[in-house]
Amino acid sequence: MKSLVEQIAKSLVDSPDEVSVSEIEGERTTVFELRVAKNDIGKIIGKQGNTARAIRSILGAAGTKLGKRYVLEILE
């Protein structure tokens, strides 16, 4: 899942080499912390948060299938 988030983010931004994803794993919940360049944050969030919402929906669907909960946090 971490590589999926990283690949989606790299395809959206202008500086793909500055994308980093860290994974914090709990018993039932895994948190992915996504860091991108400052000028690329708007591209990850999208208009009215639509792009971020879409990424979270993909994680939610995959998590349901795997029996886990995935959370995406976008950090500056």
C-alpha positions as CSV (number, residue, x, y, z in Angstrom):
1,M,0.0,0.0,0.0
2,K,2.9,2.3,0.7
3,S,4.2,1.9,-2.8
4,L,0.7,2.6,-4.2
5,V,0.5,5.9,-2.3
6,E,4.0,6.8,-3.4
7,Q,3.3,6.0,-7.0
8,I,0.1,8.0,-7.2
9,A,1.7,11.0,-5.5
10,K,4.8,10.9,-7.9
11,S,2.5,10.9,-10.9
12,L,0.7,14.0,-9.7
13,V,3.5,16.3,-8.7
14,D,6.2,18.3,-10.6
15,S,9.0,17.2,-8.2
16,P,8.6,13.4,-7.9
17,D,12.0,12.9,-6.3
18,E,10.8,15.0,-3.3
19,V,7.9,12.7,-2.5
20,S,8.3,10.5,0.6
21,V,5.8,8.3,2.3
22,S,6.3,7.0,5.8
23,E,4.2,4.2,7.3
24,I,3.1,4.1,10.9
25,E,1.5,0.7,11.6
26,G,-0.9,-0.1,14.4
27,E,-3.0,-3.2,15.2
28,R,-5.9,-2.4,12.9
29,T,-5.0,1.0,11.5
30,T,-2.0,2.1,9.3
31,V,-1.2,5.8,8.8
32,F,0.6,6.9,5.7
33,E,2.3,10.3,6.1
34,L,2.8,11.8,2.7
35,R,5.4,14.6,2.2
36,V,5.8,16.6,-1.0
37,A,7.5,19.8,-2.0
38,K,5.8,23.0,-0.8
39,N,4.8,24.0,-4.4
40,D,3.2,20.5,-5.0
41,I,0.9,20.4,-2.0
42,G,-1.9,22.0,-4.0
43,K,-1.6,19.3,-6.6
44,I,-2.0,16.5,-4.1
45,I,-4.9,18.2,-2.3
46,G,-6.7,19.2,-5.6
47,K,-9.6,21.6,-6.0
48,Q,-11.8,21.5,-2.8
49,G,-9.8,18.5,-1.7
50,N,-11.0,16.2,-4.5
51,T,-7.7,14.6,-5.3
52,A,-6.9,13.9,-1.6
53,R,-10.4,12.5,-1.2
54,A,-9.9,10.2,-4.2
55,I,-6.6,8.8,-2.8
56,R,-8.3,8.2,0.6
57,S,-11.1,6.4,-1.2
58,I,-8.7,4.1,-2.9
59,L,-7.0,3.4,0.4
60,G,-10.4,2.8,2.1
61,A,-11.5,0.3,-0.6
62,A,-8.2,-1.6,-0.4
63,G,-8.4,-1.6,3.4
64,T,-11.9,-3.0,3.4
65,K,-10.8,-5.8,1.2
66,L,-7.7,-6.6,3.4
67,G,-9.6,-6.0,6.7
68,K,-7.5,-3.0,7.8
69,R,-8.0,0.7,8.0
70,Y,-5.7,3.0,6.1
71,V,-5.4,6.7,6.9
72,L,-3.6,9.3,4.7
73,E,-2.0,12.4,6.2
74,I,-0.6,15.0,4.0
75,L,2.3,16.9,5.7
76,E,4.2,20.0,4.7
